[in-house]
């Protein structure tokens, strides 16, 4: 049982780590604003320049929506270059900066970022929507210095540190402290929540309650496999918390949809006598919208049996532009369509017409000045207040009628959900979310269901503690033959000082900590050697396994996290052992041979391929039928009929290049890009469409290089992005460029097995490895191609060595020069 001292240490450590992370993000923004020219900022994906305002409207909450695009007067193409702007990001609109003005700013070294912002009359807001040609920034008048948005004719948008998320996480920690440590509460402190059994279990104050058994359970989806059925039953029977471990391709979202349907449907079982109200959250907009899309696809119930499921999406949906169904389910659209919205619409129209006059779009096309302009802004301010009041009643009604509410973990702390409570909160991608952000929705429910995979990417962290990383690197390097290089790489991957982002080399994912932890991820997987018995219970097979589980239970307790990469999912596994979760062990993505290595190394050999994908190959795709019918059998087998191929082109010396003036720049590799181009050409020649192909890489500089080479030929349909953005995604063909190739044998964060696991498990039908390796995965895409350098990669970590050894033993090994690839 956690003591008061344990609770204080736990919360205090979280505060310390969050403070470092906030400072790292602020320092990075300040560094970029003061030291980088506009071209470099655009190359890093942190700025969009030479934009023009095409519209100013009013959005939900009375926010001013500023819509910007690239005017044809300044650009040959209206499509944006590759960038890192996503819905929910904090951004700043300011005067467009030329290279000369940037140089002048840099020369004034004593001038701070805030001073620059003040002098340029910048306006800060949140990215509301992004398309290929337009970006919409939502500006909250209460957060800006003035209601008067006198925007320049030519401006740029900068990505900023997002303090709102940190403020909400800090507030959640404050509430947690007040609830769990009464002695820390001041007499006048207000506490909005209580110490529920759920919070007691999550903090280790008391163990999880006994499960309430369900003897008979009728599944809505009869296609669920046994592991999915057991996970659903486990989640329903658990009283406070349940974790679902879903490796790649195992139908985690499919399982969550069944859980939601069970919880929201009246049942004969005592556990669910009435419909429950559910809050569904995720670490990203994409995961939330994916669940919403699946919910909307559920067939309506037969007439008279039950009411249709009502779901509402709040926040900034990442895919509302692409899916009409998701758009219709958003709070904004529902609120506008409600019966109470008519009066609010009248006020909104009046605000927008006044804003048009202020922008010079009215009679005479002249912007009002002086006292006239001031008076008009006062009118806008009064109208906006009235609009908020009317809209508040509409929002309350819409959400009150919604049985399922969906939002990101961060958005669950928005004012729209301030007074709402739920029976159950479901957090998808819980292994990618900071624990502090998970507490925001947890306070609103009596039960939590976490879903994720600890063996894939952890949360993105900027401020990994340098000393901790160094210690971890030393501990890990005892197993490595190249200790000095490993330590140097570990130190390079940290971001304790501000760095220019290089896609994600500045946003390091630490694998060292997982190597040092006594019980973590795959170790717990190995402990969970259980067999199923009657009533769905399980017991250890052997005496040794029983001792292992007892040892794990003895270590259970609330401990301060090493880094912010320790998620709530990870911590609960360490505290309560494998009994806190259920594993989904049947995957529907990869050929059995492609699945073999990740299953053995990360999932204790428990991950197996479903019979529908166990032996499928690239040649089975309809798109390649014409190619297959026109080629001889050997050519078809060599290109489309082998699940794993290992092309060894080591020694070609295709070295990486640093895209920047110092070691903090991003990296690219021109020769790898040429190899990728050839593979894209081969795939398209075999019948695949560009829209069926995705190119992914860990480095933003390589994304920019690939885009410059391939977009003119294949257009925007060819997806080019980062490894992080591909987690959970599927395409018919994926080509991965690892970039790293150097004499020092440094691999950066490629040594992290979780990042490599994401890359390897995108493949579905065919995997080709070519060190220089073009590791080509005919993916889950049905083709995935990973490009890298074996002579560099094999020195990266013990995990990479095992991978290359497995490829040599199991793959179809071929030796080829670049021209023959």
SULNOR-V881208 format. One record per residue. N is the residue number from 1. RES is the residue in one small letter. SS is DSSP state (a for helix, b for strand, c for the rest). Layout:
[[N	RES	SS] [N	RES	SS]]
//
This chain:
[[1	x	c] [2	x	c] [3	x	c] [4	x	a] [5	x	a] [6	x	a] [7	x	a] [8	x	a] [9	x	a] [10	x	a] [11	x	a] [12	x	a] [13	x	a] [14	x	a] [15	x	a] [16	x	a] [17	x	a] [18	x	a] [19	x	a] [20	x	a] [21	x	a] [22	x	a] [23	x	a] [24	x	a] [25	x	a] [26	x	a] [27	x	a] [28	x	a] [29	x	a] [30	x	a] [31	x	a] [32	x	a] [33	x	a] [34	x	a] [35	x	a] [36	x	c] [37	x	c] [38	x	a] [39	x	a] [40	x	a] [41	x	a] [42	x	a] [43	x	a] [44	x	c] [45	x	c] [46	x	c] [47	x	b] [48	x	b] [49	x	b] [50	x	b] [51	x	b] [52	x	b] [53	x	b] [54	x	b] [55	x	b] [56	x	b] [57	x	b] [58	x	b] [59	x	c] [60	x	a] [61	x	a] [62	x	a] [63	x	c] [64	x	b] [65	x	b] [66	x	b] [67	x	b] [68	x	b] [69	x	b] [70	x	b] [71	x	c] [72	x	c] [73	x	c] [74	x	c] [75	x	c] [76	x	c] [77	x	c] [78	x	c] [79	x	c] [80	x	c] [81	x	c] [82	x	c] [83	x	c] [84	x	c] [85	x	c] [86	x	c] [87	x	c] [88	x	c] [89	x	c] [90	x	b] [91	x	b] [92	x	b] [93	x	b] [94	x	b] [95	x	b] [96	x	c] [97	x	c] [98	x	c] [99	x	a] [100	x	a] [101	x	a] [102	x	a] [103	x	a] [104	x	a] [105	x	a] [106	x	a] [107	x	a] [108	x	c] [109	x	c] [110	x	c] [111	x	c] [112	x	c] [113	x	a] [114	x	a] [115	x	a] [116	x	a] [117	x	a] [118	x	a] [119	x	a] [120	x	c] [121	x	c] [122	x	c] [123	x	b] [124	x	b] [125	x	b] [126	x	b] [127	x	b] [128	x	b] [129	x	b] [130	x	b] [131	x	c] [132	x	c] [133	x	c] [134	x	b] [135	x	b] [136	x	b] [137	x	b] [138	x	b] [139	x	b] [140	x	c] [141	x	c] [142	x	c] [143	x	c] [144	x	c] [145	x	c] [146	x	c] [147	x	c] [148	x	c] [149	x	c] [150	x	c] [151	x	c] [152	x	c] [153	x	c] [154	x	c] [155	x	b] [156	x	b] [157	x	b] [158	x	b] [159	x	b] [160	x	c] [161	x	c] [162	x	c] [163	x	a] [164	x	a] [165	x	a] [166	x	a] [167	x	a] [168	x	a] [169	x	a] [170	x	a] [171	x	a] [172	x	a] [173	x	a] [174	x	a] [175	x	a] [176	x	a] [177	x	a] [178	x	a] [179	x	a] [180	x	a] [181	x	c] [182	x	a] [183	x	a] [184	x	a] [185	x	c] [186	x	c] [187	x	c] [188	x	c] [189	x	c] [190	x	c] [191	x	c] [192	x	c] [193	x	c] [194	x	c] [195	x	c] [196	x	c] [197	x	a] [198	x	a] [199	x	a] [200	x	a] [201	x	a] [202	x	a] [203	x	c] [204	x	c] [205	x	c] [206	x	c] [207	x	c] [208	x	c] [209	x	c] [210	x	c] [211	x	c] [212	x	c] [213	x	c] [214	x	c] [215	x	c] [216	x	c] [217	x	c] [218	x	c] [219	x	c] [220	x	c] [221	x	c] [222	x	c] [223	x	c] [224	x	c] [225	x	c] [226	x	a] [227	x	a] [228	x	a] [229	x	a] [230	x	a] [231	x	a] [232	x	a] [233	x	a] [234	x	a] [235	x	a] [236	x	a] [237	x	a] [238	x	c] [239	x	c] [240	x	c] [241	x	b] [242	x	b] [243	x	b] [244	x	b] [245	x	b] [246	x	b] [247	x	c] [248	x	c] [249	x	c] [250	x	c] [251	x	c] [252	x	a] [253	x	a] [254	x	a] [255	x	a] [256	x	a] [257	x	a] [258	x	a] [259	x	a] [260	x	a] [261	x	a] [262	x	a] [263	x	a] [264	x	c] [265	x	c] [266	x	c] [267	x	c] [268	x	c] [269	x	c] [270	x	a] [271	x	a] [272	x	a] [273	x	c] [274	x	c] [275	x	c] [276	x	c] [277	x	c] [278	x	b] [279	x	b] [280	x	b] [281	x	b] [282	x	b] [283	x	c] [284	x	c] [285	x	a] [286	x	a] [287	x	a] [288	x	a] [289	x	a] [290	x	a] [291	x	a] [292	x	a] [293	x	a] [294	x	a] [295	x	a] [296	x	a] [297	x	c] [298	x	c] [299	x	c] [300	x	c] [301	x	c] [302	x	c] [303	x	c] [304	x	c] [305	x	c] [306	x	c] [307	x	c] [308	x	c] [309	x	c] [310	x	c] [311	x	b] [312	x	b] [313	x	b] [314	x	c] [315	x	c] [316	x	c] [317	x	c] [318	x	c] [319	x	c] [320	x	c] [321	x	c] [322	x	c] [323	x	c] [324	x	a] [325	x	a] [326	x	a] [327	x	a] [328	x	a] [329	x	c] [330	x	b] [331	x	a] [332	x	a] [333	x	a] [334	x	a] [335	x	a] [336	x	a] [337	x	a] [338	x	c] [339	x	c] [340	x	c] [341	x	a] [342	x	a] [343	x	a] [344	x	a] [345	x	a] [346	x	a] [347	x	a] [348	x	a] [349	x	a] [350	x	a] [351	x	a] [352	x	a] [353	x	a] [354	x	a] [355	x	a] [356	x	a] [357	x	a] [358	x	a] [359	x	c] [360	x	c] [361	x	c] [362	x	c] [363	x	a] [364	x	a] [365	x	a] [366	x	c] [367	x	c] [368	x	c] [369	x	c] [370	x	a] [371	x	a] [372	x	a] [373	x	a] [374	x	a] [375	x	a] [376	x	a] [377	x	a] [378	x	a] [379	x	a] [380	x	a] [381	x	a] [382	x	a] [383	x	a] [384	x	a] [385	x	a] [386	x	a] [387	x	a] [388	x	a] [389	x	a] [390	x	a] [391	x	a] [392	x	a] [393	x	a] [394	x	a] [395	x	a] [396	x	a] [397	x	a] [398	x	a] [399	x	a] [400	x	a] [401	x	c] [402	x	c] [403	x	c] [404	x	b] [405	x	b] [406	x	b] [407	x	b] [408	x	b] [409	x	c] [410	x	c] [411	x	a] [412	x	a] [413	x	a] [414	x	c] [415	x	a] [416	x	a] [417	x	a] [418	x	c] [419	x	c] [420	x	c] [421	x	c] [422	x	b] [423	x	c] [424	x	b] [425	x	b] [426	x	b] [427	x	b] [428	x	b] [429	x	c] [430	x	a] [431	x	a] [432	x	a] [433	x	c] [434	x	c] [435	x	a] [436	x	a] [437	x	a] [438	x	a] [439	x	a] [440	x	a] [441	x	a] [442	x	a] [443	x	c] [444	x	c] [445	x	b] [446	x	c] [447	x	c] [448	x	b] [449	x	b] [450	x	b] [451	x	b] [452	x	b] [453	x	c] [454	x	c] [455	x	c] [456	x	c] [457	x	c] [458	x	c] [459	x	c] [460	x	c] [461	x	c] [462	x	c] [463	x	c] [464	x	c] [465	x	c] [466	x	a] [467	x	a] [468	x	a] [469	x	a] [470	x	a] [471	x	a] [472	x	a] [473	x	a] [474	x	a] [475	x	a] [476	x	a] [477	x	a] [478	x	c] [479	x	c] [480	x	c] [481	x	c] [482	x	c] [483	x	a] [484	x	a] [485	x	a] [486	x	a] [487	x	a] [488	x	a] [489	x	a] [490	x	a] [491	x	a] [492	x	a] [493	x	c] [494	x	c] [495	x	c] [496	x	c] [497	x	c] [498	x	c] [499	x	c] [500	x	c] [501	x	c] [502	x	c] [503	x	c] [504	x	c] [505	x	c] [506	x	c] [507	x	c] [508	x	c] [509	x	c] [510	x	c] [511	x	c] [512	x	a] [513	x	a] [514	x	a] [515	x	a] [516	x	a] [517	x	c] [518	x	c] [519	x	c] [520	x	c] [521	x	c] [522	x	a] [523	x	a] [524	x	a] [525	x	a] [526	x	a] [527	x	a] [528	x	c] [529	x	c] [530	x	b] [531	x	b] [532	x	b] [533	x	c] [534	x	a] [535	x	a] [536	x	a] [537	x	c] [538	x	b] [539	x	b] [540	x	b] [541	x	c] [542	x	c] [543	x	a] [544	x	a] [545	x	a] [546	x	a] [547	x	a] [548	x	a] [549	x	a] [550	x	a] [551	x	a] [552	x	a] [553	x	a] [554	x	a] [555	x	c] [556	x	c] [557	x	c] [558	x	c] [559	x	c] [560	x	c] [561	x	c] [562	x	c] [563	x	c] [564	x	c] [565	x	c] [566	x	c] [567	x	c] [568	x	a] [569	x	a] [570	x	a] [571	x	a] [572	x	a] [573	x	a] [574	x	a] [575	x	a] [576	x	a] [577	x	a] [578	x	a] [579	x	a] [580	x	a] [581	x	b] [582	x	b] [583	x	b] [584	x	b] [585	x	c] [586	x	b] [587	x	b] [588	x	c] [589	x	c] [590	x	c] [591	x	c] [592	x	a] [593	x	a] [594	x	a] [595	x	a] [596	x	a] [597	x	a] [598	x	a] [599	x	a] [600	x	a] [601	x	a] [602	x	a] [603	x	c] [604	x	c] [605	x	c] [606	x	c] [607	x	c] [608	x	b] [609	x	b] [610	x	c] [611	x	c] [612	x	c] [613	x	c] [614	x	c] [615	x	c] [616	x	c] [617	x	c] [618	x	a] [619	x	a] [620	x	a] [621	x	c] [622	x	a] [623	x	a] [624	x	a] [625	x	a] [626	x	a] [627	x	a] [628	x	a] [629	x	a] [630	x	a] [631	x	c] [632	x	c] [633	x	a] [634	x	a] [635	x	a] [636	x	a] [637	x	a] [638	x	a] [639	x	a] [640	x	a] [641	x	c] [642	x	c] [643	x	c] [644	x	b] [645	x	b] [646	x	b] [647	x	b] [648	x	b] [649	x	c] [650	x	c] [651	x	c] [652	x	c] [653	x	c] [654	x	c] [655	x	c] [656	x	c] [657	x	b] [658	x	b] [659	x	b] [660	x	c] [661	x	c] [662	x	c] [663	x	c] [664	x	c] [665	x	c] [666	x	b] [667	x	b] [668	x	b] [669	x	c] [670	x	a] [671	x	a] [672	x	a] [673	x	a] [674	x	a] [675	x	a] [676	x	a] [677	x	a] [678	x	a] [679	x	a] [680	x	a] [681	x	a] [682	x	a] [683	x	a] [684	x	a] [685	x	a] [686	x	c] [687	x	c] [688	x	c] [689	x	c] [690	x	a] [691	x	a] [692	x	a] [693	x	b] [694	x	b] [695	x	b] [696	x	b] [697	x	b] [698	x	c] [699	x	c] [700	x	a] [701	x	a] [702	x	a] [703	x	a] [704	x	a] [705	x	a] [706	x	a] [707	x	a] [708	x	a] [709	x	a] [710	x	a] [711	x	a] [712	x	a] [713	x	a] [714	x	a] [715	x	c] [716	x	c] [717	x	c] [718	x	c] [719	x	b] [720	x	b] [721	x	b] [722	x	b] [723	x	a] [724	x	a] [725	x	a] [726	x	a] [727	x	c] [728	x	c] [729	x	c] [730	x	c] [731	x	c] [732	x	c] [733	x	b] [734	x	b] [735	x	b] [736	x	b] [737	x	b] [738	x	c] [739	x	c] [740	x	c] [741	x	c] [742	x	c] [743	x	c] [744	x	c] [745	x	c] [746	x	c] [747	x	c] [748	x	a] [749	x	a] [750	x	a] [751	x	a] [752	x	c] [753	x	a] [754	x	a] [755	x	a] [756	x	a] [757	x	a] [758	x	a] [759	x	a] [760	x	a] [761	x	c] [762	x	c] [763	x	b] [764	x	b] [765	x	b] [766	x	b] [767	x	b] [768	x	b] [769	x	b] [770	x	b] [771	x	b] [772	x	c] [773	x	c] [774	x	b] [775	x	b] [776	x	b] [777	x	b] [778	x	b] [779	x	b] [780	x	c] [781	x	c] [782	x	c] [783	x	b] [784	x	b] [785	x	b] [786	x	b] [787	x	b] [788	x	b] [789	x	c] [790	x	a] [791	x	a] [792	x	a] [793	x	a] [794	x	c] [795	x	c] [796	x	c] [797	x	c] [798	x	a] [799	x	a] [800	x	a] [801	x	a] [802	x	a] [803	x	a] [804	x	a] [805	x	a] [806	x	a] [807	x	a] [808	x	a] [809	x	a] [810	x	a] [811	x	c] [812	x	b] [813	x	b] [814	x	b] [815	x	b] [816	x	c] [817	x	c] [818	x	a] [819	x	a] [820	x	a] [821	x	c]]
//
